[in-house]
Amino acid sequence: MKRRKCAKCGAGLTSKDVLKMKFEDGSWQVVPLPVCPDCLVKQMIEQARRSTY
């Protein structure tokens, strides 16, 4: 498996850094995240701040 790095800070990503989506039919899809959990949280906070102003 190819080693992945965070697109923002360059931190190494593991196989646990994914988004899991469950559909109504009971199936699952796993999507690898392009950023580390810390950068994802920072990005979500920044977007929330922008949307409230």
Phi and psi in radians as a Rosetta constraint file:
Dihedral C 1 N 2 CA 2 C 2 CIRCULARHARMONIC -1.249 0.35
Dihedral N 2 CA 2 C 2 N 3 CIRCULARHARMONIC 2.399 0.35
Dihedral C 2 N 3 CA 3 C 3 CIRCULARHARMONIC -1.277 0.35
Dihedral N 3 CA 3 C 3 N 4 CIRCULARHARMONIC 2.324 0.35
Dihedral C 3 N 4 CA 4 C 4 CIRCULARHARMONIC -1.908 0.35
Dihedral N 4 CA 4 C 4 N 5 CIRCULARHARMONIC 2.632 0.35
Dihedral C 4 N 5 CA 5 C 5 CIRCULARHARMONIC -2.256 0.35
Dihedral N 5 CA 5 C 5 N 6 CIRCULARHARMONIC 2.669 0.35
Dihedral C 5 N 6 CA 6 C 6 CIRCULARHARMONIC -1.094 0.35
Dihedral N 6 CA 6 C 6 N 7 CIRCULARHARMONIC 2.347 0.35
Dihedral C 6 N 7 CA 7 C 7 CIRCULARHARMONIC -1.232 0.35
Dihedral N 7 CA 7 C 7 N 8 CIRCULARHARMONIC -0.335 0.35
Dihedral C 7 N 8 CA 8 C 8 CIRCULARHARMONIC -1.693 0.35
Dihedral N 8 CA 8 C 8 N 9 CIRCULARHARMONIC -0.923 0.35
Dihedral C 8 N 9 CA 9 C 9 CIRCULARHARMONIC -1.909 0.35
Dihedral N 9 CA 9 C 9 N 10 CIRCULARHARMONIC -0.202 0.35
Dihedral C 9 N 10 CA 10 C 10 CIRCULARHARMONIC 1.496 0.35
Dihedral N 10 CA 10 C 10 N 11 CIRCULARHARMONIC 0.072 0.35
Dihedral C 10 N 11 CA 11 C 11 CIRCULARHARMONIC -1.131 0.35
Dihedral N 11 CA 11 C 11 N 12 CIRCULARHARMONIC 2.592 0.35
Dihedral C 11 N 12 CA 12 C 12 CIRCULARHARMONIC -1.225 0.35
Dihedral N 12 CA 12 C 12 N 13 CIRCULARHARMONIC 2.389 0.35
Dihedral C 12 N 13 CA 13 C 13 CIRCULARHARMONIC -1.806 0.35
Dihedral N 13 CA 13 C 13 N 14 CIRCULARHARMONIC 2.542 0.35
Dihedral C 13 N 14 CA 14 C 14 CIRCULARHARMONIC -1.857 0.35
Dihedral N 14 CA 14 C 14 N 15 CIRCULARHARMONIC 3.125 0.35
Dihedral C 14 N 15 CA 15 C 15 CIRCULARHARMONIC -1.227 0.35
Dihedral N 15 CA 15 C 15 N 16 CIRCULARHARMONIC -0.187 0.35
Dihedral C 15 N 16 CA 16 C 16 CIRCULARHARMONIC -1.533 0.35
Dihedral N 16 CA 16 C 16 N 17 CIRCULARHARMONIC -0.184 0.35
Dihedral C 16 N 17 CA 17 C 17 CIRCULARHARMONIC -1.523 0.35
Dihedral N 17 CA 17 C 17 N 18 CIRCULARHARMONIC 1.275 0.35
Dihedral C 17 N 18 CA 18 C 18 CIRCULARHARMONIC -2.403 0.35
Dihedral N 18 CA 18 C 18 N 19 CIRCULARHARMONIC 2.854 0.35
Dihedral C 18 N 19 CA 19 C 19 CIRCULARHARMONIC -1.888 0.35
Dihedral N 19 CA 19 C 19 N 20 CIRCULARHARMONIC 2.157 0.35
Dihedral C 19 N 20 CA 20 C 20 CIRCULARHARMONIC -1.853 0.35
Dihedral N 20 CA 20 C 20 N 21 CIRCULARHARMONIC 2.217 0.35
Dihedral C 20 N 21 CA 21 C 21 CIRCULARHARMONIC -2.084 0.35
Dihedral N 21 CA 21 C 21 N 22 CIRCULARHARMONIC 2.283 0.35
Dihedral C 21 N 22 CA 22 C 22 CIRCULARHARMONIC -1.863 0.35
Dihedral N 22 CA 22 C 22 N 23 CIRCULARHARMONIC 2.281 0.35
Dihedral C 22 N 23 CA 23 C 23 CIRCULARHARMONIC -1.684 0.35
Dihedral N 23 CA 23 C 23 N 24 CIRCULARHARMONIC 2.882 0.35
Dihedral C 23 N 24 CA 24 C 24 CIRCULARHARMONIC -1.027 0.35
Dihedral N 24 CA 24 C 24 N 25 CIRCULARHARMONIC -0.521 0.35
Dihedral C 24 N 25 CA 25 C 25 CIRCULARHARMONIC -1.413 0.35
Dihedral N 25 CA 25 C 25 N 26 CIRCULARHARMONIC 0.056 0.35
Dihedral C 25 N 26 CA 26 C 26 CIRCULARHARMONIC 1.602 0.35
Dihedral N 26 CA 26 C 26 N 27 CIRCULARHARMONIC -0.098 0.35
Dihedral C 26 N 27 CA 27 C 27 CIRCULARHARMONIC -1.421 0.35
Dihedral N 27 CA 27 C 27 N 28 CIRCULARHARMONIC 2.778 0.35
Dihedral C 27 N 28 CA 28 C 28 CIRCULARHARMONIC -2.113 0.35
Dihedral N 28 CA 28 C 28 N 29 CIRCULARHARMONIC 2.588 0.35
Dihedral C 28 N 29 CA 29 C 29 CIRCULARHARMONIC -2.254 0.35
Dihedral N 29 CA 29 C 29 N 30 CIRCULARHARMONIC 2.366 0.35
Dihedral C 29 N 30 CA 30 C 30 CIRCULARHARMONIC -1.965 0.35
Dihedral N 30 CA 30 C 30 N 31 CIRCULARHARMONIC 2.174 0.35
Dihedral C 30 N 31 CA 31 C 31 CIRCULARHARMONIC -2.073 0.35
Dihedral N 31 CA 31 C 31 N 32 CIRCULARHARMONIC 2.111 0.35
Dihedral C 31 N 32 CA 32 C 32 CIRCULARHARMONIC -1.139 0.35
Dihedral N 32 CA 32 C 32 N 33 CIRCULARHARMONIC 2.338 0.35
Dihedral C 32 N 33 CA 33 C 33 CIRCULARHARMONIC -1.352 0.35
Dihedral N 33 CA 33 C 33 N 34 CIRCULARHARMONIC 2.463 0.35
Dihedral C 33 N 34 CA 34 C 34 CIRCULARHARMONIC -1.446 0.35
Dihedral N 34 CA 34 C 34 N 35 CIRCULARHARMONIC -0.181 0.35
Dihedral C 34 N 35 CA 35 C 35 CIRCULARHARMONIC -2.271 0.35
Dihedral N 35 CA 35 C 35 N 36 CIRCULARHARMONIC 2.784 0.35
Dihedral C 35 N 36 CA 36 C 36 CIRCULARHARMONIC -1.279 0.35
Dihedral N 36 CA 36 C 36 N 37 CIRCULARHARMONIC 2.849 0.35
Dihedral C 36 N 37 CA 37 C 37 CIRCULARHARMONIC -0.997 0.35
Dihedral N 37 CA 37 C 37 N 38 CIRCULARHARMONIC -0.682 0.35
Dihedral C 37 N 38 CA 38 C 38 CIRCULARHARMONIC -1.099 0.35
Dihedral N 38 CA 38 C 38 N 39 CIRCULARHARMONIC -0.807 0.35
Dihedral C 38 N 39 CA 39 C 39 CIRCULARHARMONIC -1.172 0.35
Dihedral N 39 CA 39 C 39 N 40 CIRCULARHARMONIC -0.602 0.35
Dihedral C 39 N 40 CA 40 C 40 CIRCULARHARMONIC -1.108 0.35
Dihedral N 40 CA 40 C 40 N 41 CIRCULARHARMONIC -0.777 0.35
Dihedral C 40 N 41 CA 41 C 41 CIRCULARHARMONIC -1.101 0.35
Dihedral N 41 CA 41 C 41 N 42 CIRCULARHARMONIC -0.800 0.35
Dihedral C 41 N 42 CA 42 C 42 CIRCULARHARMONIC -1.045 0.35
Dihedral N 42 CA 42 C 42 N 43 CIRCULARHARMONIC -0.724 0.35
Dihedral C 42 N 43 CA 43 C 43 CIRCULARHARMONIC -1.137 0.35
Dihedral N 43 CA 43 C 43 N 44 CIRCULARHARMONIC -0.720 0.35
Dihedral C 43 N 44 CA 44 C 44 CIRCULARHARMONIC -1.181 0.35
Dihedral N 44 CA 44 C 44 N 45 CIRCULARHARMONIC -0.689 0.35
Dihedral C 44 N 45 CA 45 C 45 CIRCULARHARMONIC -1.113 0.35
Dihedral N 45 CA 45 C 45 N 46 CIRCULARHARMONIC -0.764 0.35
Dihedral C 45 N 46 CA 46 C 46 CIRCULARHARMONIC -1.095 0.35
Dihedral N 46 CA 46 C 46 N 47 CIRCULARHARMONIC -0.735 0.35
Dihedral C 46 N 47 CA 47 C 47 CIRCULARHARMONIC -1.139 0.35
Dihedral N 47 CA 47 C 47 N 48 CIRCULARHARMONIC -0.653 0.35
Dihedral C 47 N 48 CA 48 C 48 CIRCULARHARMONIC -1.156 0.35
Dihedral N 48 CA 48 C 48 N 49 CIRCULARHARMONIC -0.699 0.35
Dihedral C 48 N 49 CA 49 C 49 CIRCULARHARMONIC -1.111 0.35
Dihedral N 49 CA 49 C 49 N 50 CIRCULARHARMONIC -0.748 0.35
Dihedral C 49 N 50 CA 50 C 50 CIRCULARHARMONIC -1.140 0.35
Dihedral N 50 CA 50 C 50 N 51 CIRCULARHARMONIC -0.613 0.35
Dihedral C 50 N 51 CA 51 C 51 CIRCULARHARMONIC -1.359 0.35
Dihedral N 51 CA 51 C 51 N 52 CIRCULARHARMONIC -0.307 0.35
Dihedral C 51 N 52 CA 52 C 52 CIRCULARHARMONIC -1.571 0.35
Dihedral N 52 CA 52 C 52 N 53 CIRCULARHARMONIC -0.188 0.35
